[in-house]
Amino acid sequence: MSDNLERRAATDIGVHGRQIRGYAIVFDTLSADLGGFRELITPDAVDRTLRERLDVRALVDHDASKVLGRTTAGTLRLAKDDRGLRVEIDPPDTTVGRDVVALVQRGDVTGMSFAFRVIRPHGERFEQREGQPVRIVTDMAIQDVSIVTFRRTRRPMRRSPSERCGRSRRGRAGESTGCVDSSACGRRLTWEGRRAHDRAPTLLVAAIGTPNPPQPELRSGC
């Protein structure tokens, strides 16, 4: 479902000839504070997308009307290396394609982002590091990679995990407040942990500006 879609941002793009290259993801790098938690994406997290050859688009600002490439068309190529997920785009000879190439060459646009869904429940876990929750993403499905003007986060338009479990519960610090049906969210957490769990999948939504974004098959930036 589209309300599980998230977005992350990265930098490091450039133009080589007519090709746009960069990294949509840098592995094993802690994000900035995302609103009470930080995030780290492991190398294994992109394996599903590459192994199953998911139909990933290259877009501008996550706008499905501004297509730059597509994996199934061979105009977008994704590859995993020691640093992260490398992206190569063959932009079209259209106004949008030419504009993006010019803007990246000039240095006016320097950001990349990617839209994804975490495969739950096993695709994420939480740890405490230096007193702060860290969300570790280990399995996801990527829907698009985008050249972005602003690297920013958006709050989602979706229910929290506690609401999806069919019931909202309150608790005190240290008190278990896991879902009534633990299979609905795949975990039981302490109150502090649940707060981070509720926030993590909801703070950064992808598919912004696309009222009906294309949906990946679900079996799920620096």
Protein Blocks (a to p, Z undefined) as FASTA:
>chain_A
ZZlpccdddehiadehjaccddfbdghiacddehhpacdddfklmmmmmmnopacdddeh
hiaklcfbdfklopaccdddfklccddddddfdfklmmmmmmmmnomaccdcdddddddf
klpccddeehiacdddfbdcdfbdcddfbdcddddddddfklmnopacdddehiacbdfb
lmlnopacdfklmmmmmmmmmmpcghehiabacddddfbdZZ
